[in-house]
């Protein structure tokens, strides 16, 4: 058992033992499956995780210490309450700067209480880079979204941000990517080690599948434009013989809610626990993950929905030129459409009127998941990486 001493008044954490890993993510981790799975893997391999997260919903600044429930235990999480909105570009510059500074202050104050930093994306890696340069702290750089492609970075600043990002990759003990196609996205960088940890779900047992009286489409995730959610709603308005179930939250959730209130075959669940996401995935006939290929980061997408569909034996519909379209087409585990409503509708018609095709694709998807993408494979990769890094420091 790890012995822990906490100085709550000063937000200082002292842990008496070795091999402690700080995970930093610019969302509240409520939930954030990737970080939660990786922290659970760390526990399983004998390490002690500590989470630092950004909660943007609270007006008054504070660092709130809580316990985060993982799949196999609890870990301390420090939520930095810094008011900001999502997707606001330069309007969020001041909150983003404060987030960086507060992270850095915490890392410096508690530098003797952890052994490794696991930084998610560019908006947490700069404090880790600082700790590497000035305090010789090791860090792992987990790139979920390549910053200049994924976010509204002003054109004049993109070369500088990319240069800093490449430098952070070079200085990291290891760089983690969400799939192999992302190598092209960071072409020109020089990572010391490169590891691929796909967004595979942990196998969750659910009691039973939900009953349905019609062929069902399911989308569970962030509710934003550029994912063909509203187009799917329009299609289902014309096809009362199909059900559409939407779960999640985001800028277009009111439009989803409005559609559900006015059409009997459309259901809006809002934000639901992850087990409910899996339950609805298992109960559906078709899963959608249709991203706009004109957005650079979408060309290298690796959505949770792809792996959830594989695990649950369900075919998936994706868009051309979004990275995942290649695997879907090659392995015949779903259909690929153009980024337009008519093309998507044709895919729905092909799958929802042919239950045998759905079953065949679903079986192939599960076999592929077991062979190449299940979480046990990813967990071992991460555990071996941590073991290598800690051995190098001995």
C-alpha positions in Angstrom: 0.0 0.0 0.0 1.3 3.4 -0.9 1.8 5.8 2.0 0.4 9.3 1.2 0.8 12.6 3.0 -1.2 15.6 1.7 -0.9 19.3 2.6 -4.4 20.3 1.5 -4.1 24.0 2.6 -1.2 24.7 0.3 -2.5 22.4 -2.5 0.7 20.5 -2.1 0.9 16.7 -2.5 3.6 14.6 -1.0 3.6 10.9 -1.8 6.1 8.6 -0.1 7.1 6.0 -2.7 8.4 5.8 -6.2 7.0 5.7 -9.7 4.3 8.4 -9.5 2.8 9.8 -12.7 1.1 13.1 -13.1 -1.5 13.2 -15.9 -2.4 16.6 -17.3 -5.5 17.3 -19.5 -7.2 20.5 -20.5 -10.7 19.3 -19.7 -12.3 18.3 -16.4 -11.8 14.5 -17.0 -15.5 14.1 -16.4 -15.4 11.9 -18.3 -12.3 11.6 -20.5 -12.0 7.9 -21.4 -8.5 8.0 -22.8 -6.9 9.5 -19.6 -9.1 7.3 -17.4 -8.0 4.1 -19.2 -4.4 5.1 -19.2 -4.4 5.9 -15.5 -6.2 2.6 -14.8 -3.4 0.8 -16.8 -0.8 2.6 -14.7 -2.5 1.4 -11.5 -2.5 -2.2 -12.8 1.2 -2.0 -13.6 2.1 -0.8 -10.1 2.3 3.0 -10.6 0.4 5.8 -8.8 -1.5 8.3 -10.9 -2.3 11.9 -10.0 -4.6 13.9 -12.3 -4.5 17.6 -13.1 -7.5 18.8 -15.0 -9.1 22.1 -16.3 -12.7 22.7 -15.3 -13.9 25.7 -17.3 -17.5 25.9 -15.9 -16.7 27.6 -12.5 -16.6 31.4 -12.2 -14.3 31.7 -9.2 -10.7 30.4 -9.5 -9.7 27.7 -7.2 -7.8 24.4 -7.3 -10.3 21.8 -6.1 -8.9 18.4 -4.9 -11.2 15.5 -5.3 -11.1 11.7 -5.8 -11.5 10.4 -9.4 -13.1 6.9 -9.7 -11.4 4.8 -12.2 -12.0 1.2 -13.5 -9.8 -0.3 -10.8 -9.5 2.3 -8.0 -9.5 5.9 -7.0 -6.8 8.5 -7.6 -6.5 12.2 -6.5 -7.6 14.7 -9.1 -6.8 18.4 -8.9 -9.4 20.4 -10.9 -8.2 23.9 -11.8 -11.3 26.0 -11.9 -10.6 28.7 -14.6 -13.6 30.1 -16.4 -13.5 29.7 -20.2 -15.5 28.4 -23.1 -14.7 25.7 -25.7 -13.9 26.6 -29.3 -13.4 30.3 -28.8 -10.0 30.7 -30.3 -8.1 33.8 -29.2 -10.9 34.8 -26.8 -9.6 32.0 -24.6 -6.0 33.2 -24.6 -6.1 34.7 -21.1 -7.7 31.6 -19.5 -5.3 29.4 -21.5 -2.3 31.3 -20.3 -3.6 31.1 -16.7 -4.1 27.4 -17.0 -0.5 27.0 -18.2 0.9 29.1 -15.4 -1.1 27.3 -12.7 0.0 24.0 -14.0 3.6 25.1 -13.9 3.3 26.4 -10.4 1.8 23.1 -9.2 4.5 21.1 -11.0 7.3 23.2 -9.5 5.8 23.1 -6.0 5.3 19.4 -6.0 8.4 18.4 -8.1 9.7 16.0 -5.4 6.3 14.2 -5.3 6.2 12.6 -8.8 8.6 10.9 -11.2 7.0 11.3 -14.6 4.6 13.7 -16.4 2.1 12.4 -18.9 1.0 15.4 -20.9 -2.1 15.3 -23.2 -1.8 17.7 -26.2 0.0 21.0 -26.8 -2.1 22.9 -24.2 -0.4 20.9 -21.3 3.0 20.0 -22.8 4.7 23.4 -22.4 4.8 23.2 -18.5 6.1 19.7 -18.9 8.8 20.9 -21.3 9.7 23.6 -18.8 10.1 21.0 -16.0 12.3 18.9 -18.3 14.6 21.8 -19.1 15.0 23.4 -15.7 14.3 20.5 -13.3 15.3 17.4 -15.5 11.8 15.9 -15.1 10.8 13.2 -17.6 7.6 13.5 -19.6 5.6 11.6 -22.1 3.7 13.5 -24.8 0.4 12.0 -25.7 -0.9 13.7 -28.8 -4.6 13.2 -29.1 -5.1 16.1 -31.5 -2.3 17.8 -33.4 -2.8 21.4 -32.3 -2.4 23.5 -35.4 -4.7 21.2 -37.4 -7.3 20.7 -34.7 -7.8 24.2 -33.2 -8.3 27.8 -34.3 -4.7 28.9 -34.2 -4.3 32.3 -36.1 -2.4 31.8 -39.4 0.5 34.0 -38.3 1.1 32.0 -35.2 0.8 28.5 -36.7 4.5 28.3 -37.7 5.6 29.2 -34.2 3.2 26.8 -32.5 4.2 24.0 -34.8 7.9 24.7 -34.1 7.3 24.6 -30.4 5.2 21.4 -30.8 8.0 19.7 -32.7 10.5 20.8 -30.0 8.3 19.3 -27.3 8.1 16.1 -29.3 11.9 16.0 -29.6 12.5 16.6 -25.8 9.9 14.1 -24.6 11.1 10.7 -23.5 8.3 9.2 -25.7 5.6 10.4 -28.0 2.2 8.6 -28.1 -0.1 8.8 -31.1 -3.7 7.6 -31.4 -3.1 5.7 -34.6 -0.4 5.0 -37.2 -1.7 7.5 -39.8 -0.8 10.3 -37.4 2.9 9.8 -38.2 2.3 11.7 -41.4 0.8 14.6 -39.4 3.9 15.1 -37.4 6.3 14.5 -40.3 9.5 16.4 -39.7 9.6 16.0 -35.9 12.1 13.8 -34.2 10.6 11.7 -31.4 12.9 9.6 -29.3 10.3 6.8 -29.0 7.0 6.5 -30.8 4.1 4.4 -29.4 0.6 3.9 -30.8 -2.2 3.7 -28.2 -5.5 3.4 -30.1 -8.7 4.7 -28.5 -9.9 1.2 -27.7 -12.5 0.8 -25.0 -12.2 -1.3 -22.0 -14.6 -4.3 -22.3 -17.6 -3.4 -20.2 -20.2 -6.0 -19.3 -23.8 -4.8 -19.5 -26.8 -6.8 -18.2 -28.8 -6.8 -21.4 -29.4 -5.1 -24.7 -32.1 -2.6 -25.0 -35.2 -3.7 -26.9 -36.1 -1.9 -30.1 -38.9 -2.1 -32.5 -37.2 -0.5 -35.5 -33.7 -0.5 -37.1 -31.7 1.9 -35.0 -28.9 4.4 -35.7 -26.8 5.6 -32.7 -24.5 8.5 -32.2 -22.8 9.1 -28.9 -20.2 11.9 -28.5 -19.6 15.6 -28.7 -22.5 17.4 -30.4 -20.9 19.8 -32.9 -21.3 20.8 -36.5 -19.0 19.0 -39.0 -20.1 15.5 -37.9 -23.2 15.1 -40.0 -25.4 14.9 -36.9 -28.0 17.4 -38.2 -27.9 15.7 -41.6 -28.7 12.4 -39.9 -31.6 14.1 -38.1 -32.9 15.4 -41.5 -32.7 11.9 -43.0 -34.5 10.3 -40.1 -37.3 12.9 -40.4 -38.0 11.4 -43.8 -37.7 7.8 -42.6 -40.1 7.2 -39.6 -39.3 3.5 -40.1 -35.9 4.1 -38.5 -35.0 5.1 -35.0 -32.2 7.6 -34.2 -30.7 7.8 -30.8 -28.4 10.7 -29.9 -26.3 11.0 -26.7 -23.8 13.7 -25.7 -23.5 17.4 -25.2 -22.2 20.4 -27.1 -23.1 23.5 -29.2 -25.9 21.8 -31.2 -27.5 19.9 -28.4 -30.6 22.2 -28.3 -31.2 21.4 -32.0 -31.0 17.7 -31.2 -33.3 18.1 -28.3 -35.8 20.0 -30.4 -35.8 17.3 -33.1 -36.5 14.6 -30.4 -39.4 16.6 -29.1 -41.0 16.9 -32.5 -40.3 13.4 -34.0 -41.3 10.2 -32.4 -38.5 8.2 -34.0 -35.7 10.5 -32.7 -34.5 10.2 -29.1 -32.1 12.6 -27.3 -30.4 11.3 -24.2 -28.1 14.1 -23.4 -24.9 13.4 -21.4 -25.0 9.8 -20.2 -22.5 7.5 -18.3 -20.0 5.6 -20.5 -21.7 2.3 -19.7 -24.9 3.7 -21.3 -22.9 4.6 -24.4 -21.8 0.9 -24.7 -25.4 -0.3 -23.9 -26.8 1.9 -26.7 -24.0 0.8 -29.1 -24.8 -2.8 -28.5 -28.5 -2.2 -29.0 -28.1 -0.2 -32.3 -27.9 -1.6 -35.8 -25.6 1.1 -37.2 -23.1 3.5 -35.6 -22.1 6.8 -37.3 -18.7 8.7 -37.1 -19.0 11.0 -40.1 -16.4 13.8 -39.8 -15.9 16.7 -42.3 -12.7 15.8 -44.3 -12.0 19.5 -45.0 -10.9 19.9 -41.4 -7.2 18.9 -41.4 -7.3 17.0 -38.1 -10.2 14.9 -39.3 -8.0 13.4 -42.0 -6.2 11.5 -39.2 -9.3 10.8 -37.0 -9.3 8.0 -34.5 -12.7 8.3 -32.8 -13.8 6.2 -29.8 -16.9 5.3 -31.8 -14.9 3.2 -34.3 -13.5 1.0 -31.6 -16.8 0.9 -29.6 -18.5 -0.3 -32.8 -15.8 -3.0 -33.3 -16.1 -4.2 -29.7 -19.9 -4.3 -29.9 -20.0 -6.1 -33.3 -21.7 -3.2 -35.1 -21.1 -1.8 -38.6 -20.0 1.9 -38.8 -20.5 4.6 -41.4 -17.6 7.1 -41.9 -16.7 9.7 -44.4 -14.1 9.5 -47.2 -10.7 11.0 -46.5 -11.0 10.9 -42.7 -8.3 8.4 -42.0 -10.5 5.7 -40.6 -12.3 5.3 -44.0 -9.3 3.2 -45.2 -9.6 0.6 -42.5 -13.5 0.5 -42.7 -13.3 -0.1 -46.4 -10.4 -2.5 -46.4 -11.7 -4.7 -43.6 -15.3 -4.5 -44.7 -16.6 -3.5 -41.3 -18.9 -0.7 -42.4 -19.6 1.7 -45.2 -17.9 4.9 -46.5 -19.9 7.9 -47.7 -19.2 11.3 -49.2 -19.6 14.2 -46.9 -23.2 15.0 -48.0 -26.6 14.0 -46.9 -27.7 12.0 -50.0 -24.6 9.8 -49.8 -25.1 9.2 -46.1 -28.8 8.3 -46.7 -27.9 5.7 -49.3 -25.5 4.1 -46.7 -28.3 4.0 -44.1 -30.7 2.4 -46.7 -28.1 -0.3 -47.6 -27.5 -1.3 -44.0 -30.8 -0.8 -42.3 -32.7 -2.9 -44.8 -30.2 -5.8 -44.7 -29.7 -7.3 -41.2 -27.6 -10.0 -42.6 -25.1 -7.5 -44.0 -25.0 -5.7 -40.6 -24.3 -9.0 -38.9 -21.6 -10.0 -41.3 -19.8 -6.6 -41.0 -20.3 -6.7 -37.2 -18.6 -10.1 -36.9 -15.7 -9.0 -39.0 -15.4 -5.9 -36.8 -15.2 -7.8 -33.6 -12.6 -10.3 -35.0 -10.4 -7.3 -36.1 -10.8 -5.7 -32.7 -9.7 -8.9 -30.9 -6.7 -9.3 -33.2 -5.3 -5.8 -33.4 -7.1 -3.2 -31.3 -8.5 -4.5 -28.0 -7.5 -2.6 -24.9 -5.4 -5.4 -23.4 -3.0 -4.9 -26.3 -2.9 -1.1 -25.8 -2.5 -1.5 -22.0 0.5 -3.7 -22.4 2.2 -1.2 -24.8 1.7 1.6 -22.3 2.8 -0.5 -19.3 6.0 -1.6 -21.2 6.7 2.1 -22.1 6.5 3.2 -18.5 8.7 0.2 -17.4 11.4 1.2 -20.0 11.3 4.9 -18.9 11.7 4.1 -15.2 14.5 1.5 -15.9 16.4 4.1 -17.9 16.3 6.4 -14.9 17.8 3.8 -12.5 
